[in-house]
Amino acid sequence: MIRIDAMWLSAEPVDMRAGTERLLARVVQVFGIAHAHHGYLFANARGTRIKLLVHDGFGVWCAARRLNAGRFVWPVAGVAPSLALTAAQFDALVLGLPWQRLPELSSITRV
C-alpha cells in the first residue's frame, strides 16, 4: 500500500482529462508544493468524478473514481482553495457520503 500521511482537497474543479503531469502542476499551483506521502483530491465541475494524486517519495500515483448516480459532496469553490481531510472524511467522501457532517453524525442527541 502507498502511505498517505495527509489528505488535501482542492475546491476548484479540474478537467478530468488531465493526466498526472497536469494534476501535479495544479497541486503546485494550489498548494505551493507537492509533499511526499500526501494525497491531493480533485473533482470535475459536475461533482461526478474525482481524481487522487499521491506523491510517494519516488514518483506520482493517480487514481480516479466515478459515481454512476449522484454526486460527490464537494465544497463550494472560492470559499477556500483547499482543505485538509481526516482519514474518516476521505473514506466518507469517496463513498459519496456527507463527509463534512461526520462530527455531528457520530453522536445521537435526540430520539
C-alpha positions as CSV (number, residue, x, y, z in Angstrom):
1,M,0.0,0.0,0.0
2,I,1.0,3.6,-0.5
3,R,1.5,5.5,2.7
4,I,-0.6,8.7,2.9
5,D,0.1,10.9,5.9
6,A,-2.1,13.8,4.9
7,M,-5.0,14.3,2.5
8,W,-5.8,17.6,0.8
9,L,-8.9,18.6,-1.2
10,S,-8.9,21.2,-3.9
11,A,-12.2,23.1,-4.1
12,E,-11.7,24.3,-7.7
13,P,-13.0,21.9,-10.3
14,V,-10.5,20.4,-12.8
15,D,-10.8,18.9,-16.3
16,M,-10.9,15.1,-15.7
17,R,-8.9,14.6,-18.9
18,A,-5.9,16.0,-17.0
19,G,-3.2,13.4,-16.5
20,T,-0.6,13.1,-13.8
21,E,1.7,15.9,-15.1
22,R,-1.1,18.4,-15.3
23,L,-2.6,17.5,-12.0
24,L,0.9,17.8,-10.4
25,A,1.2,21.3,-11.9
26,R,-2.2,22.1,-10.3
27,V,-1.0,20.8,-6.9
28,V,2.0,23.1,-7.1
29,Q,-0.3,26.0,-8.2
30,V,-2.9,25.4,-5.4
31,F,-0.9,24.1,-2.5
32,G,2.6,25.6,-3.3
33,I,4.4,22.2,-3.1
34,A,3.7,18.5,-3.6
35,H,4.8,16.9,-0.3
36,A,5.9,13.2,-0.2
37,H,3.2,10.9,1.3
38,H,0.5,13.5,0.8
39,G,-2.7,12.9,-1.3
40,Y,-4.4,15.6,-3.3
41,L,-8.1,15.3,-4.4
42,F,-9.7,17.0,-7.4
43,A,-13.2,16.8,-8.8
44,N,-14.9,17.8,-12.1
45,A,-17.4,20.6,-12.3
46,R,-20.4,18.3,-12.0
47,G,-19.0,16.5,-9.0
48,T,-19.5,13.1,-10.5
49,R,-15.8,12.2,-10.8
50,I,-12.7,12.6,-8.6
51,K,-9.0,12.1,-9.1
52,L,-6.5,11.4,-6.3
53,L,-2.8,12.3,-6.9
54,V,-0.3,10.8,-4.4
55,H,3.4,11.6,-4.2
56,D,5.0,8.5,-2.6
57,G,8.5,10.0,-2.3
58,F,9.8,8.4,-5.6
59,G,7.0,9.0,-8.1
60,V,3.4,10.1,-8.5
61,W,0.3,7.9,-8.5
62,C,-3.0,8.9,-9.9
63,A,-6.3,7.2,-9.2
64,A,-9.8,8.0,-10.4
65,R,-13.3,7.3,-9.1
66,R,-16.7,7.9,-10.8
67,L,-20.2,7.8,-9.4
68,N,-22.8,6.4,-11.8
69,A,-25.6,8.1,-9.8
70,G,-25.5,11.1,-7.6
71,R,-22.6,13.4,-6.9
72,F,-19.6,13.7,-4.5
73,V,-20.2,16.2,-1.7
74,W,-17.7,18.9,-2.6
75,P,-17.1,22.3,-1.0
76,V,-18.1,25.5,-2.9
77,A,-15.2,26.8,-5.0
78,G,-14.0,30.3,-4.0
79,V,-14.7,29.9,-0.2
80,A,-11.4,28.1,0.5
81,P,-9.0,27.0,-2.2
82,S,-8.0,23.8,-0.3
83,L,-9.0,21.8,2.8
84,A,-7.3,19.2,4.9
85,L,-9.2,15.9,5.3
86,T,-9.0,13.3,8.0
87,A,-9.0,9.6,7.1
88,A,-12.6,9.2,8.1
89,Q,-13.6,12.2,6.0
90,F,-11.8,10.8,3.0
91,D,-13.4,7.4,3.4
92,A,-16.9,9.1,3.5
93,L,-16.1,11.4,0.6
94,V,-15.1,8.6,-1.8
95,L,-18.3,6.7,-0.9
96,G,-20.4,9.8,-1.7
97,L,-21.4,10.4,1.9
98,P,-21.8,13.8,3.7
99,W,-18.1,13.9,4.9
100,Q,-18.5,17.5,6.2
101,R,-21.1,16.4,8.7
102,L,-19.2,13.5,10.3
103,P,-18.7,15.1,13.7
104,E,-22.4,15.7,14.2
105,L,-23.4,12.3,12.8
106,S,-21.1,10.5,15.2
107,S,-23.4,11.0,18.2
108,I,-27.2,10.9,18.7
109,T,-28.6,13.9,20.5
110,R,-32.4,13.3,20.3
111,V,-34.7,10.4,19.8
